[in-house]
Amino acid sequence: MRSKLITVALITILLYVIVSNSIACGPPTTQYDLTINSTEGGDVTTPEEAAHTYDAGEEVDLVATADGGYQFVNWTGDVGTIADINDATTTITMNGDYTITANFAAGAVTYDLTINSTTGGDVTTPGEGTHNYTAGMVVSLVATPDAGYHFVDWTGNVGTIANVNAASTTITMNDDYSITANFEYTPMAAAGWDHTVGLKSDGTVVAAGRNDHGQCNVGGWTNIIQVAAGYSHTVGLKADGTVVAVGDNTYGQCDVGGWTGIIQVAARYSHTVGLKSDGTVVAVGWNDHGQCNVGGWTDITQVVAGDYHTVGIKSKGTAVAVGGNDSGQCNVRGWTGITQVVAGSLHTVGLKSDGTVIAVGRNDRGQCNVGGWTNIIQVAAGGAHTVGLKTDGMAVALGYNTYGQCDVGGWTGIIEVAAGAGYTVGLKSGGTVVAVGGNDQGQCNVTGWDLT
């Protein structure tokens, strides 16, 4: 009897332990198998290819890595819970036993970049049209405004453009993109011998100073995108590529009515120069020194006129010149890396891409002593003085200063400078204008101008 009682007690204790453990541990966790494979051309690196076991509901990271010369295509198989079957880096949620395959194909992924621009400029790098690039490639963008315009911004599929407000920037090719470079009129000021011309952003023009030949009679001009001022004449470039001129026409310097396809104009003493859209150049006016002999020029991107000479920049940053060279003002053939050129009466100044400046020609007033200038973004040349605009909006000047034409040290917020015979003009960022120097003809009476 005693043994039976002991047996019953042991069975009871055993049953109690089994039941207690069952209650404490709960039901067993459900797990599922994930089997991963890949085709030729790559591997699944996270997790490694094989069979893996995961708890039900667990989210598993997937990373497919293509070999060189291959691209990831998609995931196939039991892909119902894969977050994105077209993404090489994605996740899968384990709600069952799954077998999946990462698929690769030969060749790199490429995307199309379509580039357009508004009136007033072009995208010069990589050029307008549709281009095809490898996925992930960083593509340089350079928008170049025409004379009288400035770059505004990039619009369209701009999510991967480094800086939508910069004319020179980059775009990363992660998809097919279409972008547009936008340009607008730029207000500007031009200085003649002793008259000043202002271009307003609405395409109209104002002028102050000497008007004995009607060189200031520009009140009726419209749709102007650039202005230039000579000794006693004024030239305006219209948005349609035609040109207008008023003032002294003794040498035919105003005979520009038949010009078409013009993208920039220049004027100085008694001749006028026009740059055509095909990179060729035309000129009219006084030619005693051969300053108008530009008919053979090609591949030109900018032109300027001095008193007796004409200078052009070529697309590779070199310079050419014709005309009077008695002071060496045409000795520019060895110049390289030039982004802007200006011409005074008898000297020529070049702005280099690194922000430094060079000059040749007459230097009796120190107008060519620009070797120490740095951080310059624009230059201007007067009768015997030279002006530079710095990146911080301040101006520097040297040379002939009898009339105070070089007293620009206190200027701030300047976006453009111009130089006349004995005076200097500065356009401020708000559209107002300042001037210093000789004012015997009222050429400096610009303080009330608002060119916006």
C-alpha positions in Angstrom: 0.0 0.0 0.0 2.8 2.3 0.9 4.5 1.8 -2.5 1.3 2.6 -4.3 1.0 5.8 -2.5 4.6 6.8 -3.3 4.0 6.0 -7.0 0.8 8.1 -7.1 2.6 11.0 -5.5 5.5 10.8 -8.0 3.1 10.8 -10.9 1.2 13.7 -9.5 4.5 15.7 -9.0 5.6 14.9 -12.6 2.3 16.0 -14.0 2.5 19.2 -12.0 6.0 20.0 -13.4 4.9 19.3 -17.0 1.9 21.5 -16.7 3.8 24.3 -15.0 6.5 24.3 -17.6 3.9 24.4 -20.4 2.2 27.4 -18.8 5.4 29.2 -18.1 7.0 28.8 -21.6 3.9 29.4 -23.8 3.4 28.0 -27.3 6.6 27.5 -29.4 7.7 30.5 -31.7 6.8 30.1 -35.4 9.8 30.4 -37.7 10.2 30.4 -41.5 13.0 29.7 -43.9 14.3 32.2 -46.4 16.3 30.8 -49.3 18.3 33.3 -51.3 19.8 32.8 -54.8 21.3 35.0 -57.5 21.9 34.9 -61.3 25.2 35.5 -62.9 26.6 39.0 -62.6 26.3 39.7 -58.8 25.6 38.4 -55.4 23.3 38.9 -52.5 25.7 40.3 -49.8 23.1 40.8 -47.0 22.3 38.2 -45.9 24.6 35.9 -47.7 23.1 33.5 -50.2 21.9 30.4 -48.6 18.9 29.2 -46.5 18.3 31.3 -43.3 15.7 30.9 -40.6 13.8 33.9 -39.1 11.0 34.5 -36.6 7.6 35.1 -38.1 7.1 38.8 -38.9 10.8 39.6 -38.8 11.9 42.3 -41.3 15.1 41.2 -43.0 17.5 43.5 -44.9 18.4 42.5 -48.5 21.4 43.9 -50.4 22.2 42.8 -53.9 25.6 43.9 -55.2 26.3 43.8 -59.0 29.7 42.8 -60.4 31.6 45.2 -62.7 29.9 45.5 -66.1 26.5 44.3 -64.7 23.5 45.9 -63.2 20.9 44.8 -60.7 17.5 44.1 -62.4 15.0 42.9 -59.8 14.0 40.3 -57.2 11.9 37.4 -58.3 10.3 34.3 -56.6 8.3 34.7 -53.4 8.4 38.5 -53.5 5.0 39.4 -52.1 6.5 41.0 -48.9 9.6 42.6 -50.5 9.3 46.3 -50.1 10.6 47.2 -53.6 11.4 44.4 -56.0 13.3 46.9 -58.3 15.6 48.2 -55.6 18.9 46.4 -54.9 18.7 47.5 -51.3 15.3 46.6 -49.8 13.6 44.5 -47.1 11.5 41.3 -46.9 9.0 40.5 -44.1 9.0 36.9 -43.0 5.4 35.7 -43.1 6.1 32.3 -44.6 8.8 30.1 -46.2 10.2 32.1 -49.1 12.7 31.4 -51.9 13.9 34.6 -53.8 16.4 35.3 -56.5 18.4 38.5 -57.2 18.6 39.0 -61.0 21.5 40.8 -62.8 22.1 41.8 -66.4 25.1 42.8 -68.4 25.6 46.5 -69.0 25.4 49.6 -66.8 22.1 51.4 -65.9 21.8 54.7 -67.9 19.5 57.7 -67.7 18.6 60.5 -70.0 19.3 64.2 -69.2 17.3 66.6 -71.3 18.5 70.2 -71.1 16.7 73.4 -72.3 17.1 77.1 -71.7 15.0 80.3 -71.9 15.8 83.3 -74.1 19.0 85.0 -73.0 21.6 82.3 -72.7 22.6 78.7 -73.3 23.7 75.7 -71.4 27.3 75.4 -72.7 28.2 72.3 -70.7 27.2 69.7 -71.6 25.1 71.5 -74.2 21.4 71.6 -74.8 19.5 68.5 -76.0 19.3 65.0 -74.6 22.3 63.3 -73.2 22.7 59.7 -71.7 24.7 59.0 -68.6 25.6 56.1 -66.4 23.5 55.8 -63.2 25.1 57.8 -60.4 27.3 59.9 -62.6 27.9 63.5 -61.5 27.5 65.7 -64.5 28.8 69.3 -64.7 26.3 72.0 -65.7 27.4 75.4 -67.0 24.8 78.0 -68.0 26.2 81.0 -70.0 24.1 84.1 -70.3 24.1 86.2 -73.5 25.1 89.9 -73.4 22.5 91.8 -71.4 21.2 88.8 -69.5 22.0 87.1 -66.3 21.4 83.5 -65.1 18.5 83.1 -62.7 18.1 79.5 -61.7 17.6 75.9 -62.8 14.0 74.5 -62.9 12.5 71.1 -63.7 13.8 67.8 -62.1 16.3 69.6 -59.9 16.3 67.4 -56.9 19.9 66.2 -57.4 21.3 69.6 -58.7 23.9 70.7 -56.2 22.9 74.4 -56.3 19.8 75.4 -58.3 20.9 79.1 -58.1 24.4 78.7 -59.5 25.1 78.9 -63.2 28.0 76.4 -62.7 26.9 73.4 -60.7 26.4 69.6 -61.0 23.6 67.1 -61.3 23.7 63.5 -60.1 22.0 61.1 -62.5 19.7 58.8 -60.5 16.8 58.9 -63.0 15.7 60.4 -66.2 15.7 64.2 -65.7 14.6 67.3 -67.7 15.9 70.6 -66.6 15.8 74.3 -67.8 18.3 77.1 -67.3 16.5 80.4 -66.8 17.8 83.8 -67.8 16.5 87.4 -67.4 17.5 90.8 -68.6 20.3 92.4 -66.6 20.3 96.1 -65.9 23.6 97.6 -66.9 25.5 100.8 -67.2 27.8 101.9 -70.0 30.2 104.9 -70.1 31.2 106.8 -73.2 33.7 109.7 -73.4 31.5 112.0 -71.4 28.0 110.5 -71.4 26.5 107.6 -69.4 23.9 105.1 -70.5 21.7 102.9 -68.3 19.8 99.8 -69.4 16.8 99.1 -67.3 15.6 95.5 -66.6 12.4 96.2 -68.6 14.5 96.8 -71.8 14.2 100.6 -71.8 17.2 103.0 -71.7 18.2 106.2 -69.9 21.2 108.5 -70.5 22.9 111.5 -68.9 25.8 113.7 -70.0 26.9 115.4 -73.2 24.2 115.3 -75.9 25.6 117.6 -78.7 25.1 114.8 -81.3 22.0 113.3 -79.8 23.9 110.5 -78.2 21.5 110.6 -75.2 18.3 110.5 -77.3 17.5 106.9 -76.2 14.2 107.6 -74.5 12.1 105.7 -77.2 14.2 102.5 -77.2 12.5 99.3 -76.1 13.4 95.6 -76.0 17.1 96.5 -75.5 19.3 93.8 -73.9 22.7 95.5 -74.0 24.1 99.0 -74.5 27.4 100.5 -75.5 28.7 104.0 -75.6 31.3 105.6 -77.9 32.8 109.0 -78.0 29.6 110.7 -79.2 27.3 107.8 -80.1 25.3 105.2 -78.3 24.5 101.7 -79.5 21.7 99.3 -78.4 21.3 95.6 -79.0 17.7 94.5 -79.2 16.3 91.1 -78.1 15.8 90.0 -81.7 19.4 90.4 -82.6 19.1 93.7 -84.4 20.9 96.9 -83.5 20.0 100.6 -83.1 22.3 103.6 -82.7 22.0 107.3 -82.2 24.6 110.2 -82.1 27.5 111.3 -84.3 27.7 109.4 -87.6 30.5 111.2 -89.3 32.4 107.9 -90.0 29.3 105.7 -90.4 29.6 104.4 -86.8 25.8 104.4 -86.5 25.2 102.5 -89.7 24.1 99.3 -88.0 20.5 99.2 -89.2 21.1 96.1 -91.4 22.8 94.0 -88.8 21.1 90.8 -87.7 22.0 87.8 -85.5 24.0 90.0 -83.2 24.6 88.8 -79.6 26.9 91.6 -78.3 27.9 95.1 -79.3 30.9 97.3 -78.5 31.6 101.0 -79.1 34.5 103.3 -78.2 35.8 106.3 -80.1 34.2 106.4 -83.6 33.6 102.8 -84.5 31.1 100.1 -83.6 31.6 96.4 -83.4 29.0 93.6 -83.4 29.5 89.9 -82.4 27.3 87.5 -84.3 25.8 84.3 -83.0 28.0 82.2 -85.2 31.2 83.6 -83.7 32.0 86.0 -86.5 32.3 89.8 -86.1 31.2 92.9 -88.0 32.3 96.5 -87.6 31.5 99.9 -89.0 33.0 103.4 -88.6 36.4 105.0 -88.5 39.0 102.6 -89.9 42.2 104.6 -90.4 44.1 102.2 -88.1 42.4 99.0 -89.4 40.3 98.7 -86.2 37.3 97.6 -88.3 39.3 94.8 -90.1 37.6 92.0 -88.3 35.9 90.2 -91.2 38.2 87.1 -90.9 37.6 86.6 -87.2 35.9 83.3 -86.2 35.1 81.5 -82.9 34.8 84.8 -81.0 32.9 84.9 -77.7 33.3 88.6 -76.8 34.4 91.9 -78.5 35.5 95.3 -77.2 36.5 98.5 -78.9 39.3 100.9 -77.9 39.9 104.3 -79.4 41.9 102.9 -82.3 41.8 99.1 -81.8 39.4 96.2 -81.5 39.9 93.1 -79.3 38.1 89.8 -79.3 38.2 86.7 -77.0 38.1 83.3 -78.6 36.2 80.3 -77.2 39.4 78.8 -75.7 40.2 81.9 -73.7 42.8 83.4 -76.1 42.6 86.9 -77.5 43.1 88.6 -80.9 43.4 92.3 -81.8 43.5 94.6 -84.8 44.1 98.3 -85.2 46.5 100.9 -83.8 49.3 99.4 -81.8 51.7 102.3 -81.2 51.5 101.7 -77.4 51.4 97.9 -77.6 47.7 97.8 -76.9 47.2 94.9 -79.4 49.9 92.7 -78.0 47.5 90.1 -76.6 48.3 87.1 -78.7 50.0 85.2 -75.9 47.1 85.6 -73.5 45.3 82.5 -72.2 42.6 81.7 -69.8 40.8 85.0 -70.5 37.1 85.4 -69.5 36.7 89.1 -70.2 38.6 91.8 -72.0 38.2 95.6 -72.0 39.9 98.4 -74.0 40.7 101.9 -72.9 42.0 104.6 -75.2 45.5 103.1 -75.6 45.5 100.1 -73.3 43.9 96.6 -73.1 43.0 94.7 -70.0 42.2 91.0 -69.6 40.4 89.2 -66.8 41.7 85.7 -66.2 39.6 82.7 -65.0 41.5 82.6 -61.7 40.4 86.2 -60.9 43.8 87.8 -61.7 44.2 90.6 -64.3 46.7 91.4 -67.0 47.2 94.5 -69.1 49.2 95.8 -72.1 49.5 99.2 -73.8 50.2 102.7 -72.6 51.1 102.8 -68.9 52.2 106.5 -68.4 49.6 106.8 -65.6 50.0 103.3 -64.2 46.8 102.1 -65.8 48.4 98.8 -66.6 49.7 98.1 -63.1 47.1 95.4 -62.3 49.5 92.5 -61.6 48.7 92.4 -57.9 44.9 92.3 -58.3 43.1 89.1 -57.1 39.5 88.0 -56.7 38.4 90.1 -59.6 35.1 89.2 -61.4 34.8 92.2 -63.9 37.0 94.9 -65.3 36.5 98.2 -67.0 38.9 100.6 -68.8 38.7 104.3 -69.2 40.7 106.8 -71.0 43.8 106.2 -68.9 42.5 104.3 -65.8 41.5 100.8 -65.0 38.7 99.6 -62.7 38.2 96.1 -61.2 35.1 94.7 -59.4 35.9 92.2 -56.6 34.0 89.2 -55.5 32.9 91.0 -52.3 31.1 93.8 -54.3 33.9 96.3 -53.7 35.9 98.1 -56.4 39.5 98.9 -57.0 41.0 101.4 -59.5 44.3 102.7 -60.6 45.7 105.1 -63.2 44.9 108.7 -64.1 43.0 110.2 -61.2 43.0 114.0 -61.8 39.2 114.1 -61.6 38.9 111.5 -58.8 37.8 108.8 -61.3 39.8 106.2 -59.2 38.2 107.1 -55.9 36.0 104.0 -55.6 37.5 102.6 -52.4 34.3 103.2 -50.4 31.9 101.6 -52.9 30.0 98.5 -51.7 27.4 96.2 -53.1 28.5 96.8 -56.7 27.6 94.3 -59.4 29.1 96.1 -62.4 31.6 98.8 -63.2 32.0 101.0 -66.3 34.7 103.6 -67.1 34.5 106.7 -69.3 37.2 109.1 -70.3 37.6 110.6 -66.9 35.0 109.1 -64.7 33.8 105.8 -63.3 30.3 104.3 -62.9 29.1 101.6 -60.6 25.8 99.6 -60.7 24.7 98.5 -57.2 22.8 95.3 -56.5 19.6 97.2 -55.9 19.6 98.8 -59.3 20.9 102.2 -58.2 24.0 103.8 -59.8 27.0 105.7 -58.4 29.6 107.7 -60.2 32.9 109.5 -59.5 35.2 111.7 -61.6 34.8 114.4 -64.1 31.2 115.8 -64.4 31.5 118.8 -66.6 28.9 117.4 -69.0 26.6 115.9 -66.3 27.9 112.4 -67.1 27.9 111.6 -63.3 24.4 112.7 -62.7 23.1 109.2 -62.2 22.3 109.2 -58.5 18.5 109.2 -59.1 18.6 106.2 -61.5 16.8 103.0 -60.6 17.5 100.4 -63.3 15.4 97.6 -61.8 
